[in-house]
Amino acid sequence: MWYFNSPEVVYGEDALSHLDTLHGERAFIVTDPTILKLGFVDMVKEHLHAAGMQVAVFAEVEPDPSLQTVRRGAEVMRDFAPDWIVGLGGGSSMDAAKAMWILYERPDLDPAGINPFVELGLRQKARLIAIPTTSGTGSEVTWATVLTDTEEQRKLALGARESMADVAIVDPVFTVNLPPQITADTGMDALTHAVEGYTSAWRNDFCDGLCLKAIQLVFEYLPRAYANGSEDLEARERMHNAACIAGLGFGNSMAALAHALGHALGGVFHVPHGRAVSLFLPYTIEFSARGGGTRYAEIARFLGLPAGDEEEGAASLVKAIRDLARQIDQPLSIRELGITQEDFEANLPKLVANAETDTQMVTSIRVPSTEQSEQLFRYAYEGKEIDF
C-alpha cells in the first residue's frame, strides 16, 4: 500500500491573488535575502494584508539550508505564532519552511529525525503555503525536505507526508526575469525529477503520465526559456508548470541514483542542486540500463527518438539529454565544474560514503556496489561513457 499526495494547486497568471481569500490572523514568510531584494516578499505581503493578516518575514535562508538555520527560524516562528506559513523562493526556502513548520508544531523533534514513518500531528497551529520562484525543484508539491548538515558536509533527504504544503501557488510572474544560469539549473532539475520518477523502483501508474508530460514540456520549452528569457512568457509559464508536474510525479514515486550522487556532490563541493543531479543523469541512465529491467525506451518513444529496443532507447535518451544540456551551457562532467583532480580524489571516499547513505539510493532500479559507486564518480569526473 502507498499513497498519492498533492496540495491544492493554484496555477497560471494572477494565481497569487488566491492569497486574498485566506482566512487567518498571522502569516510568517520564509524566504532568502535575494527574494526580499527583488520585491517578491512585498508582492506576497500585499495580498496577505488584503486578507487581513499580520505578516512577519524570516529572510535568512541560505542555498542548501542548514539545520542551524532551520532551528533559528523555528524559534522566531514560535515567538510570532502564525496560523499560516508561506515558503517563498526556490527549493531551499520551501524546504526550510517545511522543516521550520515541523519544529514550530513539534519543538521536541530533532529535524534530522523527520521521516515518513513518524506521525507528526501537524496543522494544530498552522498550515503551509508554498510559492516557487524558480521552475525546477517541485518542492511546492512534494513532502521531501533537503537540509544540509554543515558539520558533516552532507545533505539530509528528509520528509514526511504530513509536511506537504496545503496550497501550492504556481504563478509564472516570479520566473519572468530569472537569469539564464538559474533557468538552466532549475530546468534540468525538473527533467531529472521526471525521468527518475518514471524509472525509479517505486514508479507507479498514478505518476507515469505526469512524469512523461513534464519530460516533454522541458525538452520543448527549456531551450526557449533559456534563450529568450522575459520575451517568451509562454515558455516561462510552461516551464513553471513542468516543474510542478514533475514534482507531483517524482514526489509520489521517488527519485533515484542521480539524486543520490548529486546530493553527495552538492554537499561536499556546494554545486547547485539542479546542476549536480542533472550532471549525473546520463551516467546513471547508462549504468541502470546495463542492469536490465529499465524503461528508458518508453521515454524515448514518447519523445519521438529512436528506440527499437531498450539499449537503443536508453542511448537515444542519453544523447538527447546531453544535447539539451549543451544547448543551455550546462556541464557534462565533474571536471567541467572546475573541481580539480586533487580535490576530487581527496574527497572521493566522502562522496561515495554520502551517496551510499542517501535515501534515494534505495529507490534506484540498479543499486551500485561501493566499488561501482566509486567508478560512477570517476567516470562522471572524466566524462566517460559507463561500460560496467
C-alpha positions in Angstrom: 0.0 0.0 0.0 1.2 3.5 -0.8 -0.4 7.0 -1.2 -0.6 9.7 -3.8 -0.3 13.1 -2.1 -0.9 16.6 -3.6 -1.7 20.0 -2.2 -4.3 22.2 -3.8 -2.5 23.7 -6.8 -3.4 27.2 -7.9 -1.6 28.0 -11.2 -1.4 30.4 -14.1 -1.5 34.2 -14.4 -2.6 36.0 -11.3 -2.6 32.8 -9.2 -1.0 34.9 -6.4 -4.4 36.6 -5.8 -5.6 33.4 -4.2 -3.9 34.7 -1.1 -6.6 37.3 -0.8 -9.1 34.6 0.0 -7.3 33.1 3.0 -8.7 33.2 6.5 -6.3 33.7 9.3 -4.6 36.3 11.6 -0.9 35.9 11.2 1.3 34.8 8.3 5.0 34.0 8.5 7.0 34.2 5.3 10.2 32.1 5.0 12.5 33.2 2.2 16.0 34.3 1.3 17.8 37.7 1.0 17.6 37.8 -2.8 13.9 37.2 -2.9 13.5 40.0 -0.4 15.6 42.4 -2.5 13.7 41.5 -5.7 10.5 42.8 -4.1 8.7 39.4 -4.2 8.1 39.5 -0.5 6.3 42.8 -0.8 4.1 41.3 -3.5 3.1 38.5 -1.2 2.7 40.7 1.8 0.3 43.0 -0.1 -2.1 40.0 -0.7 -1.8 38.7 2.8 -2.6 42.2 4.2 -5.6 42.3 1.8 -6.7 39.1 3.6 -6.5 40.9 6.9 -3.3 39.3 8.3 -0.3 40.5 10.2 2.9 39.4 8.5 6.4 38.5 9.7 9.3 37.7 7.5 12.3 35.4 8.0 14.7 36.1 5.1 17.8 34.3 6.2 17.6 31.1 4.3 20.8 30.2 2.5 21.3 27.9 -0.5 21.2 24.4 0.8 19.6 25.4 4.1 21.4 24.2 7.2 19.9 22.6 10.3 21.1 25.6 12.3 19.1 28.0 10.1 16.0 25.8 10.4 16.3 25.8 14.2 16.8 29.6 14.3 13.8 30.2 12.1 11.6 27.9 14.1 12.4 29.9 17.3 11.4 33.2 15.5 8.2 31.5 14.3 7.3 30.3 17.8 7.5 33.9 19.0 5.2 35.2 16.3 2.7 32.3 16.5 1.4 32.3 12.9 -1.5 30.3 11.6 -0.2 30.4 8.0 3.4 29.7 7.0 4.5 30.8 3.5 7.6 29.2 1.9 8.6 31.7 -0.9 11.5 31.1 -3.1 13.4 28.2 -4.7 13.6 24.7 -3.2 15.8 25.9 -0.3 13.3 28.4 1.0 10.4 26.0 0.6 12.2 23.1 2.2 13.3 25.3 5.1 9.7 26.4 5.6 8.6 22.8 5.8 11.2 22.0 8.4 10.6 25.1 10.4 6.9 24.4 10.4 7.5 20.9 11.8 9.7 22.3 14.6 7.1 25.0 15.3 4.5 22.4 15.8 6.8 19.8 17.3 9.6 21.5 19.2 10.5 18.2 20.7 11.7 16.7 17.4 15.2 16.6 16.0 14.9 17.8 12.4 17.4 15.1 11.3 14.8 12.5 12.5 12.0 13.6 10.2 10.8 10.6 8.2 7.7 9.2 6.6 7.1 6.7 9.4 6.8 9.1 12.3 3.3 10.7 12.9 3.9 14.4 13.4 0.4 15.6 14.2 0.8 18.8 12.1 -1.8 21.5 11.5 -2.6 22.1 15.1 -1.1 25.6 14.9 -0.6 26.5 11.3 -0.9 25.4 7.6 1.6 25.8 4.9 1.6 27.6 1.5 4.4 27.0 -1.0 5.2 29.6 -3.7 8.0 28.7 -6.1 10.1 31.5 -7.7 12.1 29.1 -9.9 11.0 26.4 -12.3 12.7 23.3 -11.1 12.6 21.8 -7.6 8.9 21.0 -7.4 9.2 21.4 -3.7 5.8 23.2 -3.6 4.1 19.8 -4.3 6.4 17.3 -2.5 6.9 16.4 1.1 10.6 15.9 0.6 12.9 18.2 2.6 16.6 18.5 1.8 18.7 20.1 4.5 22.5 20.3 5.0 24.5 19.2 8.0 27.3 21.7 7.7 29.4 19.9 10.3 29.3 16.6 8.5 29.3 18.1 5.0 26.4 16.1 3.8 22.8 16.6 2.6 20.0 15.1 4.5 17.0 13.9 2.4 14.2 14.1 5.0 10.4 14.3 4.9 7.0 13.1 6.0 3.8 13.0 4.1 2.2 15.4 6.6 4.7 18.1 5.7 3.4 18.6 2.2 2.0 22.1 1.7 -1.7 22.7 1.9 -1.7 25.1 -1.1 0.9 25.5 -3.9 0.7 28.7 -5.8 2.4 28.3 -9.2 2.4 31.9 -10.7 4.8 32.5 -13.6 5.2 36.2 -12.6 8.1 35.2 -10.4 10.1 33.5 -13.1 9.8 36.0 -15.9 13.2 37.6 -15.2 15.1 34.5 -14.0 18.8 34.7 -15.1 19.8 32.1 -17.8 22.0 30.1 -15.4 19.3 29.6 -12.9 16.8 28.9 -15.7 19.2 26.1 -16.9 20.0 24.7 -13.5 16.4 24.5 -12.3 15.0 23.3 -15.6 17.4 20.4 -15.7 16.4 19.6 -12.1 12.8 19.3 -13.3 13.9 17.0 -16.1 15.9 14.8 -13.7 12.9 14.6 -11.4 10.6 13.5 -14.2 13.0 10.9 -15.7 13.8 9.4 -12.3 10.2 9.5 -11.2 9.2 7.5 -14.3 12.0 4.9 -13.9 12.6 4.5 -10.2 11.9 1.3 -8.3 8.8 2.9 -6.9 7.3 4.0 -10.2 3.5 3.6 -10.4 0.5 4.2 -12.7 -0.5 7.4 -10.9 2.8 9.1 -11.6 3.7 7.8 -15.1 1.6 10.3 -17.1 2.8 13.2 -15.0 6.4 12.4 -15.5 6.1 11.9 -19.2 4.3 15.1 -19.7 6.9 17.0 -17.7 9.7 15.5 -19.7 8.0 16.6 -22.9 7.4 20.1 -21.7 11.1 20.5 -20.5 12.5 19.4 -23.9 10.2 21.8 -25.7 10.2 24.9 -23.6 13.5 25.0 -21.6 15.7 26.0 -24.6 13.2 28.8 -25.3 13.1 30.0 -21.7 16.9 30.0 -21.6 17.4 31.8 -24.9 14.5 34.3 -24.8 14.0 35.0 -21.1 11.3 37.6 -20.3 10.4 37.9 -24.0 8.9 34.4 -24.1 6.1 34.4 -21.5 4.6 31.1 -22.8 7.9 29.3 -22.3 8.2 30.7 -18.8 4.7 29.6 -17.8 5.0 26.1 -19.4 8.3 25.5 -17.6 6.8 26.6 -14.3 4.0 24.1 -15.0 6.5 21.4 -16.0 8.5 21.8 -12.7 5.3 21.5 -10.7 4.0 18.5 -12.7 7.4 16.8 -12.3 7.3 17.4 -8.6 3.9 15.7 -8.4 5.3 12.8 -10.4 8.6 12.1 -8.7 7.3 13.2 -5.3 4.9 10.2 -5.3 7.3 7.7 -7.0 10.7 9.0 -5.7 13.9 10.0 -7.3 16.8 7.6 -7.8 20.6 7.2 -8.3 21.3 10.6 -10.0 19.9 12.3 -6.9 21.9 10.2 -4.5 25.1 11.0 -6.4 24.1 14.7 -6.9 23.3 15.1 -3.2 26.7 13.8 -2.3 28.5 16.1 -4.8 26.5 19.2 -3.7 27.1 18.5 0.0 30.9 18.4 -0.4 31.5 20.9 -3.3 28.4 23.1 -2.9 27.3 22.6 -6.5 23.8 23.9 -7.1 21.3 21.1 -6.7 19.8 21.1 -10.2 23.2 21.2 -11.8 24.6 18.4 -9.7 21.7 15.9 -10.1 21.3 16.5 -13.8 25.0 16.1 -14.5 24.7 12.6 -13.2 21.5 11.7 -15.0 23.1 10.5 -18.3 25.6 8.4 -16.4 23.0 6.8 -14.2 20.8 6.0 -17.2 23.7 4.2 -18.9 24.5 2.4 -15.6 20.9 1.4 -14.9 20.2 0.3 -18.5 23.1 -2.2 -18.3 21.4 -3.9 -15.5 18.2 -4.6 -17.3 14.6 -4.0 -16.2 14.5 -0.4 -17.2 12.1 1.5 -19.4 14.1 4.4 -20.9 12.9 3.3 -24.4 9.4 4.2 -23.4 10.5 7.8 -22.7 12.5 7.8 -25.9 9.5 6.7 -27.9 7.3 9.3 -26.2 9.8 12.0 -27.4 9.9 10.5 -30.9 13.5 9.3 -30.5 14.9 6.1 -32.0 14.0 3.2 -29.6 13.9 -0.1 -31.4 14.9 -1.8 -28.1 15.8 -0.7 -24.6 19.5 -0.4 -25.4 18.8 2.0 -28.3 16.2 3.8 -26.4 18.5 4.5 -23.4 21.3 5.6 -25.8 18.9 8.0 -27.6 17.6 9.4 -24.3 21.2 10.0 -23.0 22.1 11.8 -26.3 19.0 14.0 -26.1 19.7 14.9 -22.5 23.4 15.8 -23.3 22.4 17.7 -26.4 19.9 19.7 -24.3 22.5 20.3 -21.6 25.0 21.6 -24.2 22.3 23.8 -25.8 21.8 25.6 -22.4 25.5 25.6 -21.4 25.4 23.0 -18.7 28.5 21.0 -17.7 28.6 17.3 -18.7 31.4 16.2 -16.3 32.5 17.0 -12.8 35.8 18.3 -14.3 33.8 20.9 -16.2 32.5 22.2 -12.8 36.1 23.5 -12.1 36.8 20.9 -9.5 40.5 19.9 -9.6 41.6 16.3 -9.8 43.4 16.7 -6.5 40.3 18.0 -4.7 38.1 15.3 -6.3 40.4 12.5 -5.3 40.8 13.8 -1.7 37.0 13.9 -1.3 36.1 10.7 -3.2 35.7 8.5 -0.2 33.3 11.0 1.4 31.4 11.3 -1.9 30.9 7.6 -2.0 30.0 7.2 1.6 27.4 10.0 1.4 25.9 8.7 -1.7 25.5 5.2 -0.2 23.6 6.6 2.8 21.3 8.8 0.7 17.7 7.8 0.8 17.4 8.0 -3.0 19.8 5.1 -3.4 17.1 2.7 -2.1 14.7 3.6 -4.9 17.2 3.2 -7.7 16.4 0.4 -10.2 20.0 -0.7 -10.1 21.9 -0.1 -6.8 25.7 0.1 -7.3 28.2 -1.6 -5.0 30.7 0.6 -3.2 33.2 -0.1 -6.0 30.7 0.7 -8.6 29.8 4.0 -6.9 33.4 5.0 -6.9 33.6 4.1 -10.6 30.5 6.2 -11.3 32.1 9.2 -9.7 35.3 8.7 -11.6 33.6 8.2 -14.9 31.5 11.3 -14.3 34.6 13.3 -13.4 36.2 12.4 -16.7 33.0 12.4 -18.8 33.4 8.8 -19.8 30.6 6.5 -21.1 29.5 3.9 -18.5 30.7 0.4 -19.5 30.0 -1.6 -16.4 
